[in-house]
């Protein structure tokens, strides 16, 4: 029987980190299932989902934690059973506007207030060449419970967009 493990990884970015990580996973009988990795502010950061045979859990965890000697911080967590969240619809929320402190808090507050779960969130900034400053972009895949009226959610997001002077769109996930 296989056990799911979720790894979080952080270190100074340098070539070969993914290969070192993959080698430790494979050498100990585990299987790499999915991951998200990126370079952020000079750091290599990632999250990885692996499966390992129960009899190899200790060896896999030890091998991964030993990578700290190579300037990688790795946290290994056994994943628990995911509780059912009920019926929901999946939507994509996109936001674009002038960057300012608190912008993520502003739109996530609206979502949390309606018990909307964020499955995936990607954000970035870019220079606004014509206006100066920075443009902030966010894309979120969200799970909207069936008890939430999507039209009301859309209205709340449009009101927030007006307050923040940003563009927000909410679409069905294909």
KABELWO-V511949 format. One record per pair of residues at least 4 apart in sequence whose ideal C-beta (glycine too) atoms are under 6 Angstrom apart, sorted by the first residue. I is the first residue (numbers start at 1). J is the second residue. Records with the same first field share a line. If there is no record, write none. Layout:
I: J + J
This chain:
1: 54
2: 51 + 53
3: 52 + 54 + 57
4: 51 + 79
5: 50 + 76 + 78
6: 49 + 77 + 79
7: 48 + 74 + 76
8: 47 + 75
9: 46 + 74
10: 45 + 73
11: 44 + 71 + 72
12: 71
13: 39 + 44
16: 20
17: 44
23: 27
24: 63 + 64
25: 30 + 32 + 50
28: 56 + 59 + 60 + 63
29: 53 + 56
30: 50 + 52 + 60
31: 51
32: 50
33: 49
34: 49
35: 48
36: 47
37: 46
38: 45
40: 45
52: 56 + 57 + 60
56: 60
61: 76
64: 74 + 76
67: 72 + 74
87: 146
88: 143 + 144 + 145
89: 144
90: 143 + 173
91: 142 + 144 + 170 + 172 + 173
92: 141 + 171 + 173
93: 140 + 142 + 170
94: 139 + 169
95: 107 + 138 + 166 + 168
96: 137 + 167
97: 166
98: 133
99: 125 + 134 + 136
102: 106
103: 136
104: 108
105: 109
108: 112
110: 156 + 160
111: 116
114: 148
115: 145
116: 142 + 144
117: 143
118: 140 + 142
119: 141 + 143
120: 141
121: 140
122: 139
123: 138
124: 137
125: 134 + 136
126: 135
128: 133 + 135
144: 148
148: 153
154: 170
157: 168 + 170
161: 166 + 168
